[in-house]
Amino acid sequence: VSRQEQGAVFSREAMQRLVERVVGRSRADGCQVTITAGVTGNIRFAANQLSTAGVVENATVEVESAFGRRHAAVSTNDLSDEALRRAVRASEALARLAPDDPEWLPELSPQRYVPVEAWFESTAQLSAADRAAAARIALDMARAAGDVEAAGFLVSRAGAQAIANKAGLFAYHRRTSANYTLTVRTSDGTGSGWAAADHPDVRRLDFAAVARRATEKARASREPVALEPGRYTVILEPQATGDLVQLMSFAMDARLADEGRSAFVGPGGGNRIGERIVDARVTLLSDPADADLRARPFDDQGLALGRQVWIADGVLRQLFYTRYWAQRHNRPPTGTPTCLRLEGGTQSLDELIASTERGVLVTRLWYLRSVDPRTILYTGLTRDGTFLIEGGRLARSVRNFRFNDSPLFLLSNLEGLGRTERIAGTEAGGHIAMPAVKARDFHFTSLSEAV
Amino acid sequence: VTDRRTFLKQAGTAAAAVAAASAGARTAGAGTPQGPAMDAATRDLLLAALDAARGAGAAYADARIARRRQNSIFTREQQIRNVVESESLGCGVRVLVDGTWGFAATRRLTRQAVTAAAREAVGVARANRAARDRAVEWLPAPAVRNGSWRSPYRLDPFAVSMEEKATLLLRANAEALRVPNVRFVSSALFFVKEEKSYANTDGSLIAQTLIRTLPSFTATAVAPDRSDFQSRGNVVAPMQRGWEYVLEADLPGNAGRWGEEAAQKLAARPVEPGRHDLVLDPGNLWLTIHESIGHPTELDRAMGYEANYAGTSFLAPPERMLGRLRYGPEFMNVQGDRSQEGGLSNCGWDDDGVAPDEFLLIRDGVLHDYQTTREQADWLRWWYERQGRPVRSHGCSYADSWASVAFQRMPNVSLLPGERDLSWDDLIAATDRGIAIVGDGSYSIDQQRYNAQFGGQLFYEIRDGRIAGMLKDVAYQIRTPDFWNSLDLLGGRSAYRLGGSFFDGKGQPSQSNAVSHGTPPARFRQVTVISTGRRA
């Protein structure tokens, strides 16, 4: 299949035709079809050697059929007439056998979506040779330097998603993406640095700048000294902020709070919407049309997503309401957001460092896992560049720490905000823009020897 | 109460004894049910892909046509949340051209599409040739002419009706909801069937079918004044077994107890942080083994190949570690295999076409080997030759779908039981003061596998050899070698159990591996315990 043919597969018209081939066969009361199609290419290297690379083309059709309040979904990646017919019939047969779901709602009616431009031919046309050339920039730099080893991954994708139903809903979003992450380790094994870039337009990825930044971090982080674990003022770089703050979104479901099982439980019942929950400088929002984010403007049900403020000036304004929970509480549904932005301040990272008498600068966080959902307490570790700040300057490299802390505590103990930027590599993924954050009393509970 | 020295002696095992006593029943050999036969159309597509790869210049190629079926049902309280069946089918072709890898995959199962994928894979390899200066050393392996293997199961879960599955879950949910303060229950059944047809240019042709089963259940209790909520979950280990395993797990019969345990946690005492002796049950310890032994003994990690994502390993470089690094006490032996009964990573042949073997990663407490593939085993040639062992892959290659490239993944990695058949109760009775932990909870470990933190499901105070009430907010922090060297009591064969994960992530693009870890209960001395019950 040529690239042009592949591109045609992702067009709005092609998706509409495919939807019709599914919905047209439905005999159920309701039928939602979700199509995800794309071509992904990647290249991977480590220990200054290229390791693997590949190209994968796939397309998946999921059909959810409903009879009354009974529903079931079947998915396939075979787009032949016979396979699509089988998928529709199988979902109908399963739905007929399913018990009633008292929370099932009638199909979503047609929505209006904000336009989001996330397709760039520069990325869609990227070839295996282009990816290899991009990888060579860091590989050549590391080999020539002699004192470092590079490990990295570049993945580019062009694809589209469509969600449609029998009630006439049709949501369509096509996007390209390019994501590059790079770890540079010093040959003496004592230093490690990381840098990354992510954008729908591959021309916005500066491969040489990423390589320089990761290499500088690696060299600067050599021969770390051990600090006592304890409470420290920290400056989290935007990546580290995103690693932790993004996790709040998994705790922001209104229903969990109303049911008494989240950090947002209201003391006398209900939830904490309207309460001040963090520092007054904190504003957290989602906006698919934001030029830094360019996210899908609808959720997995096809519900339109616009600009939605979750926390404004430190006050919880809104939690995530599904259609069902919103209806029960007579509120508009928010759906589940596809992106997240923490508004920043005006200070540069250097200014935040200069304002700090003693503290720890954190490049990124790693292996974050929930410890206590009552407080959104997470544990995890610093990685790839952790430095002691003394007298407003980076004093030296320090050993990595394990932390046990919560994004709610972090944002309550706020001392300063940097400028917001799109970040590239949170563990949870997605479209995230975050500033550097300076906060007091961040809880490091033990040391790690890991480099 | 028996003192530590006596128990060390009683629990001690020699390597020779362990080799004979390696854990679990075997599924390989005569007991293996007849596997599937490869259909002619699939074989023709695979051979066409290999021909195209060779014709385009590949020195080696393998092709996999894999169908992955998933069946799942999710419930909460007395209702069904979702019923989902999915199927993904396609062909992936991997080629070695001039010592460089290339891979391409397509969902289109036509002769034209799979040969195009083969040629594209060669194109990718040629594009990459310029970016590598060390050729892949691909170890020979015997051809498997007509291999066929099926994971053992009595009842195919894909043939069980959705109604039966729903009824079972809703009955279990109802039992837990009877318990005071238990307000919410979520439960699910998740089944995977992999049907893989594989061919390589060595002449191997292999067809395999694998079924894996994951029952899940979580009960949540909420304090009447909304000041606290506590959950009990991770109650049943996933297994490479069929519907019979779900029936044996008896969710409806056990759900009331699980609900009561959730409710009891509301009244549990907060833990005193500090150093405590820990008695860990297999449901907790499997995950600690996974993170602190399973991952650091992956050879690709030790050699830096996962530096940009999953991380490296403190067991590096191998030449300074093998035969030298003391992992734990002399009675500690850890085995890699893909054959113990129910083990999630079991298979007849790996995705390099190699029959996996059983091997000791840790022998008598000392690092003895790493997990390997055909690409990697040669990196340890010096070690194997010094010991007079063959240089061969341990069969640890796996790709999680047709669209994924095969690479080194974890086999079942298990702590072998002690010589004496000590039970959980024996370990508790032998402990003056300590904490007993049941089930797995939160887990996190650094990128070289030194510093880890683990929670659990249920925590009990031990006083004078007895359980003395429930604790909460417990997490233990370890430094891997210190922790394993604090192991002083090992349970026996009767107490040996498998835990496991369906979703072990590694690689870029990230792939998911299913893996089991067998272990008896075990005791560890003076481990750092923190309280996670912060309020600000």
Interface residues (C-beta under 8 A of the other chain):
Chain A: V1 T40 N42 I43 R44 F45 A46 A47 Q49 L50 S51 T52 A53 G54 V55 V56 E57 N58 A59 T60 E62 H71 A72 A73 V74 S75 T76 N77 D78 A90 S91 L94 A95 L97 A98 P99 D100 D101 P102 E103 S127 A128 A129 R131 A132 A135 R136 L139 R143 E149 A151 G152 F153 V155 T181 L182 T183 R185 S192 E259 G260 R261 V265 P267 G269 W366 Y367 L368 R369 S370 V371 D372 P373 R374 T375 L377 T379 G380 L381 R383 N400 R402 N404 S406 F409 S412 H443 T445 S446 L447 S448 E449 A450 V451
Chain B: Q79 I80 R81 N82 V83 V84 E85 S86 E87 S88 L89 G90 G92 T100 W101 G102 F103 A104 A105 T106 R107 R108 A113 A116 E120 A121 G123 V124 A125 A127 N128 A130 A131 R132 D133 R134 S161 M162 E163 A166 L170 R183 F184 T220 V222 A223 R226 D228 F229 M303 G304 Y305 E306 A307 N308 Y309 G311 T312 F314 A403 V405 F407 S442 Y443 S444 I445 D446 Q447 Q448 R449 Y450 N451 Q453 G455 D473 A475 Q477 R479 Q508 P509 T528 I530 T532 G533 R534 R535 A536
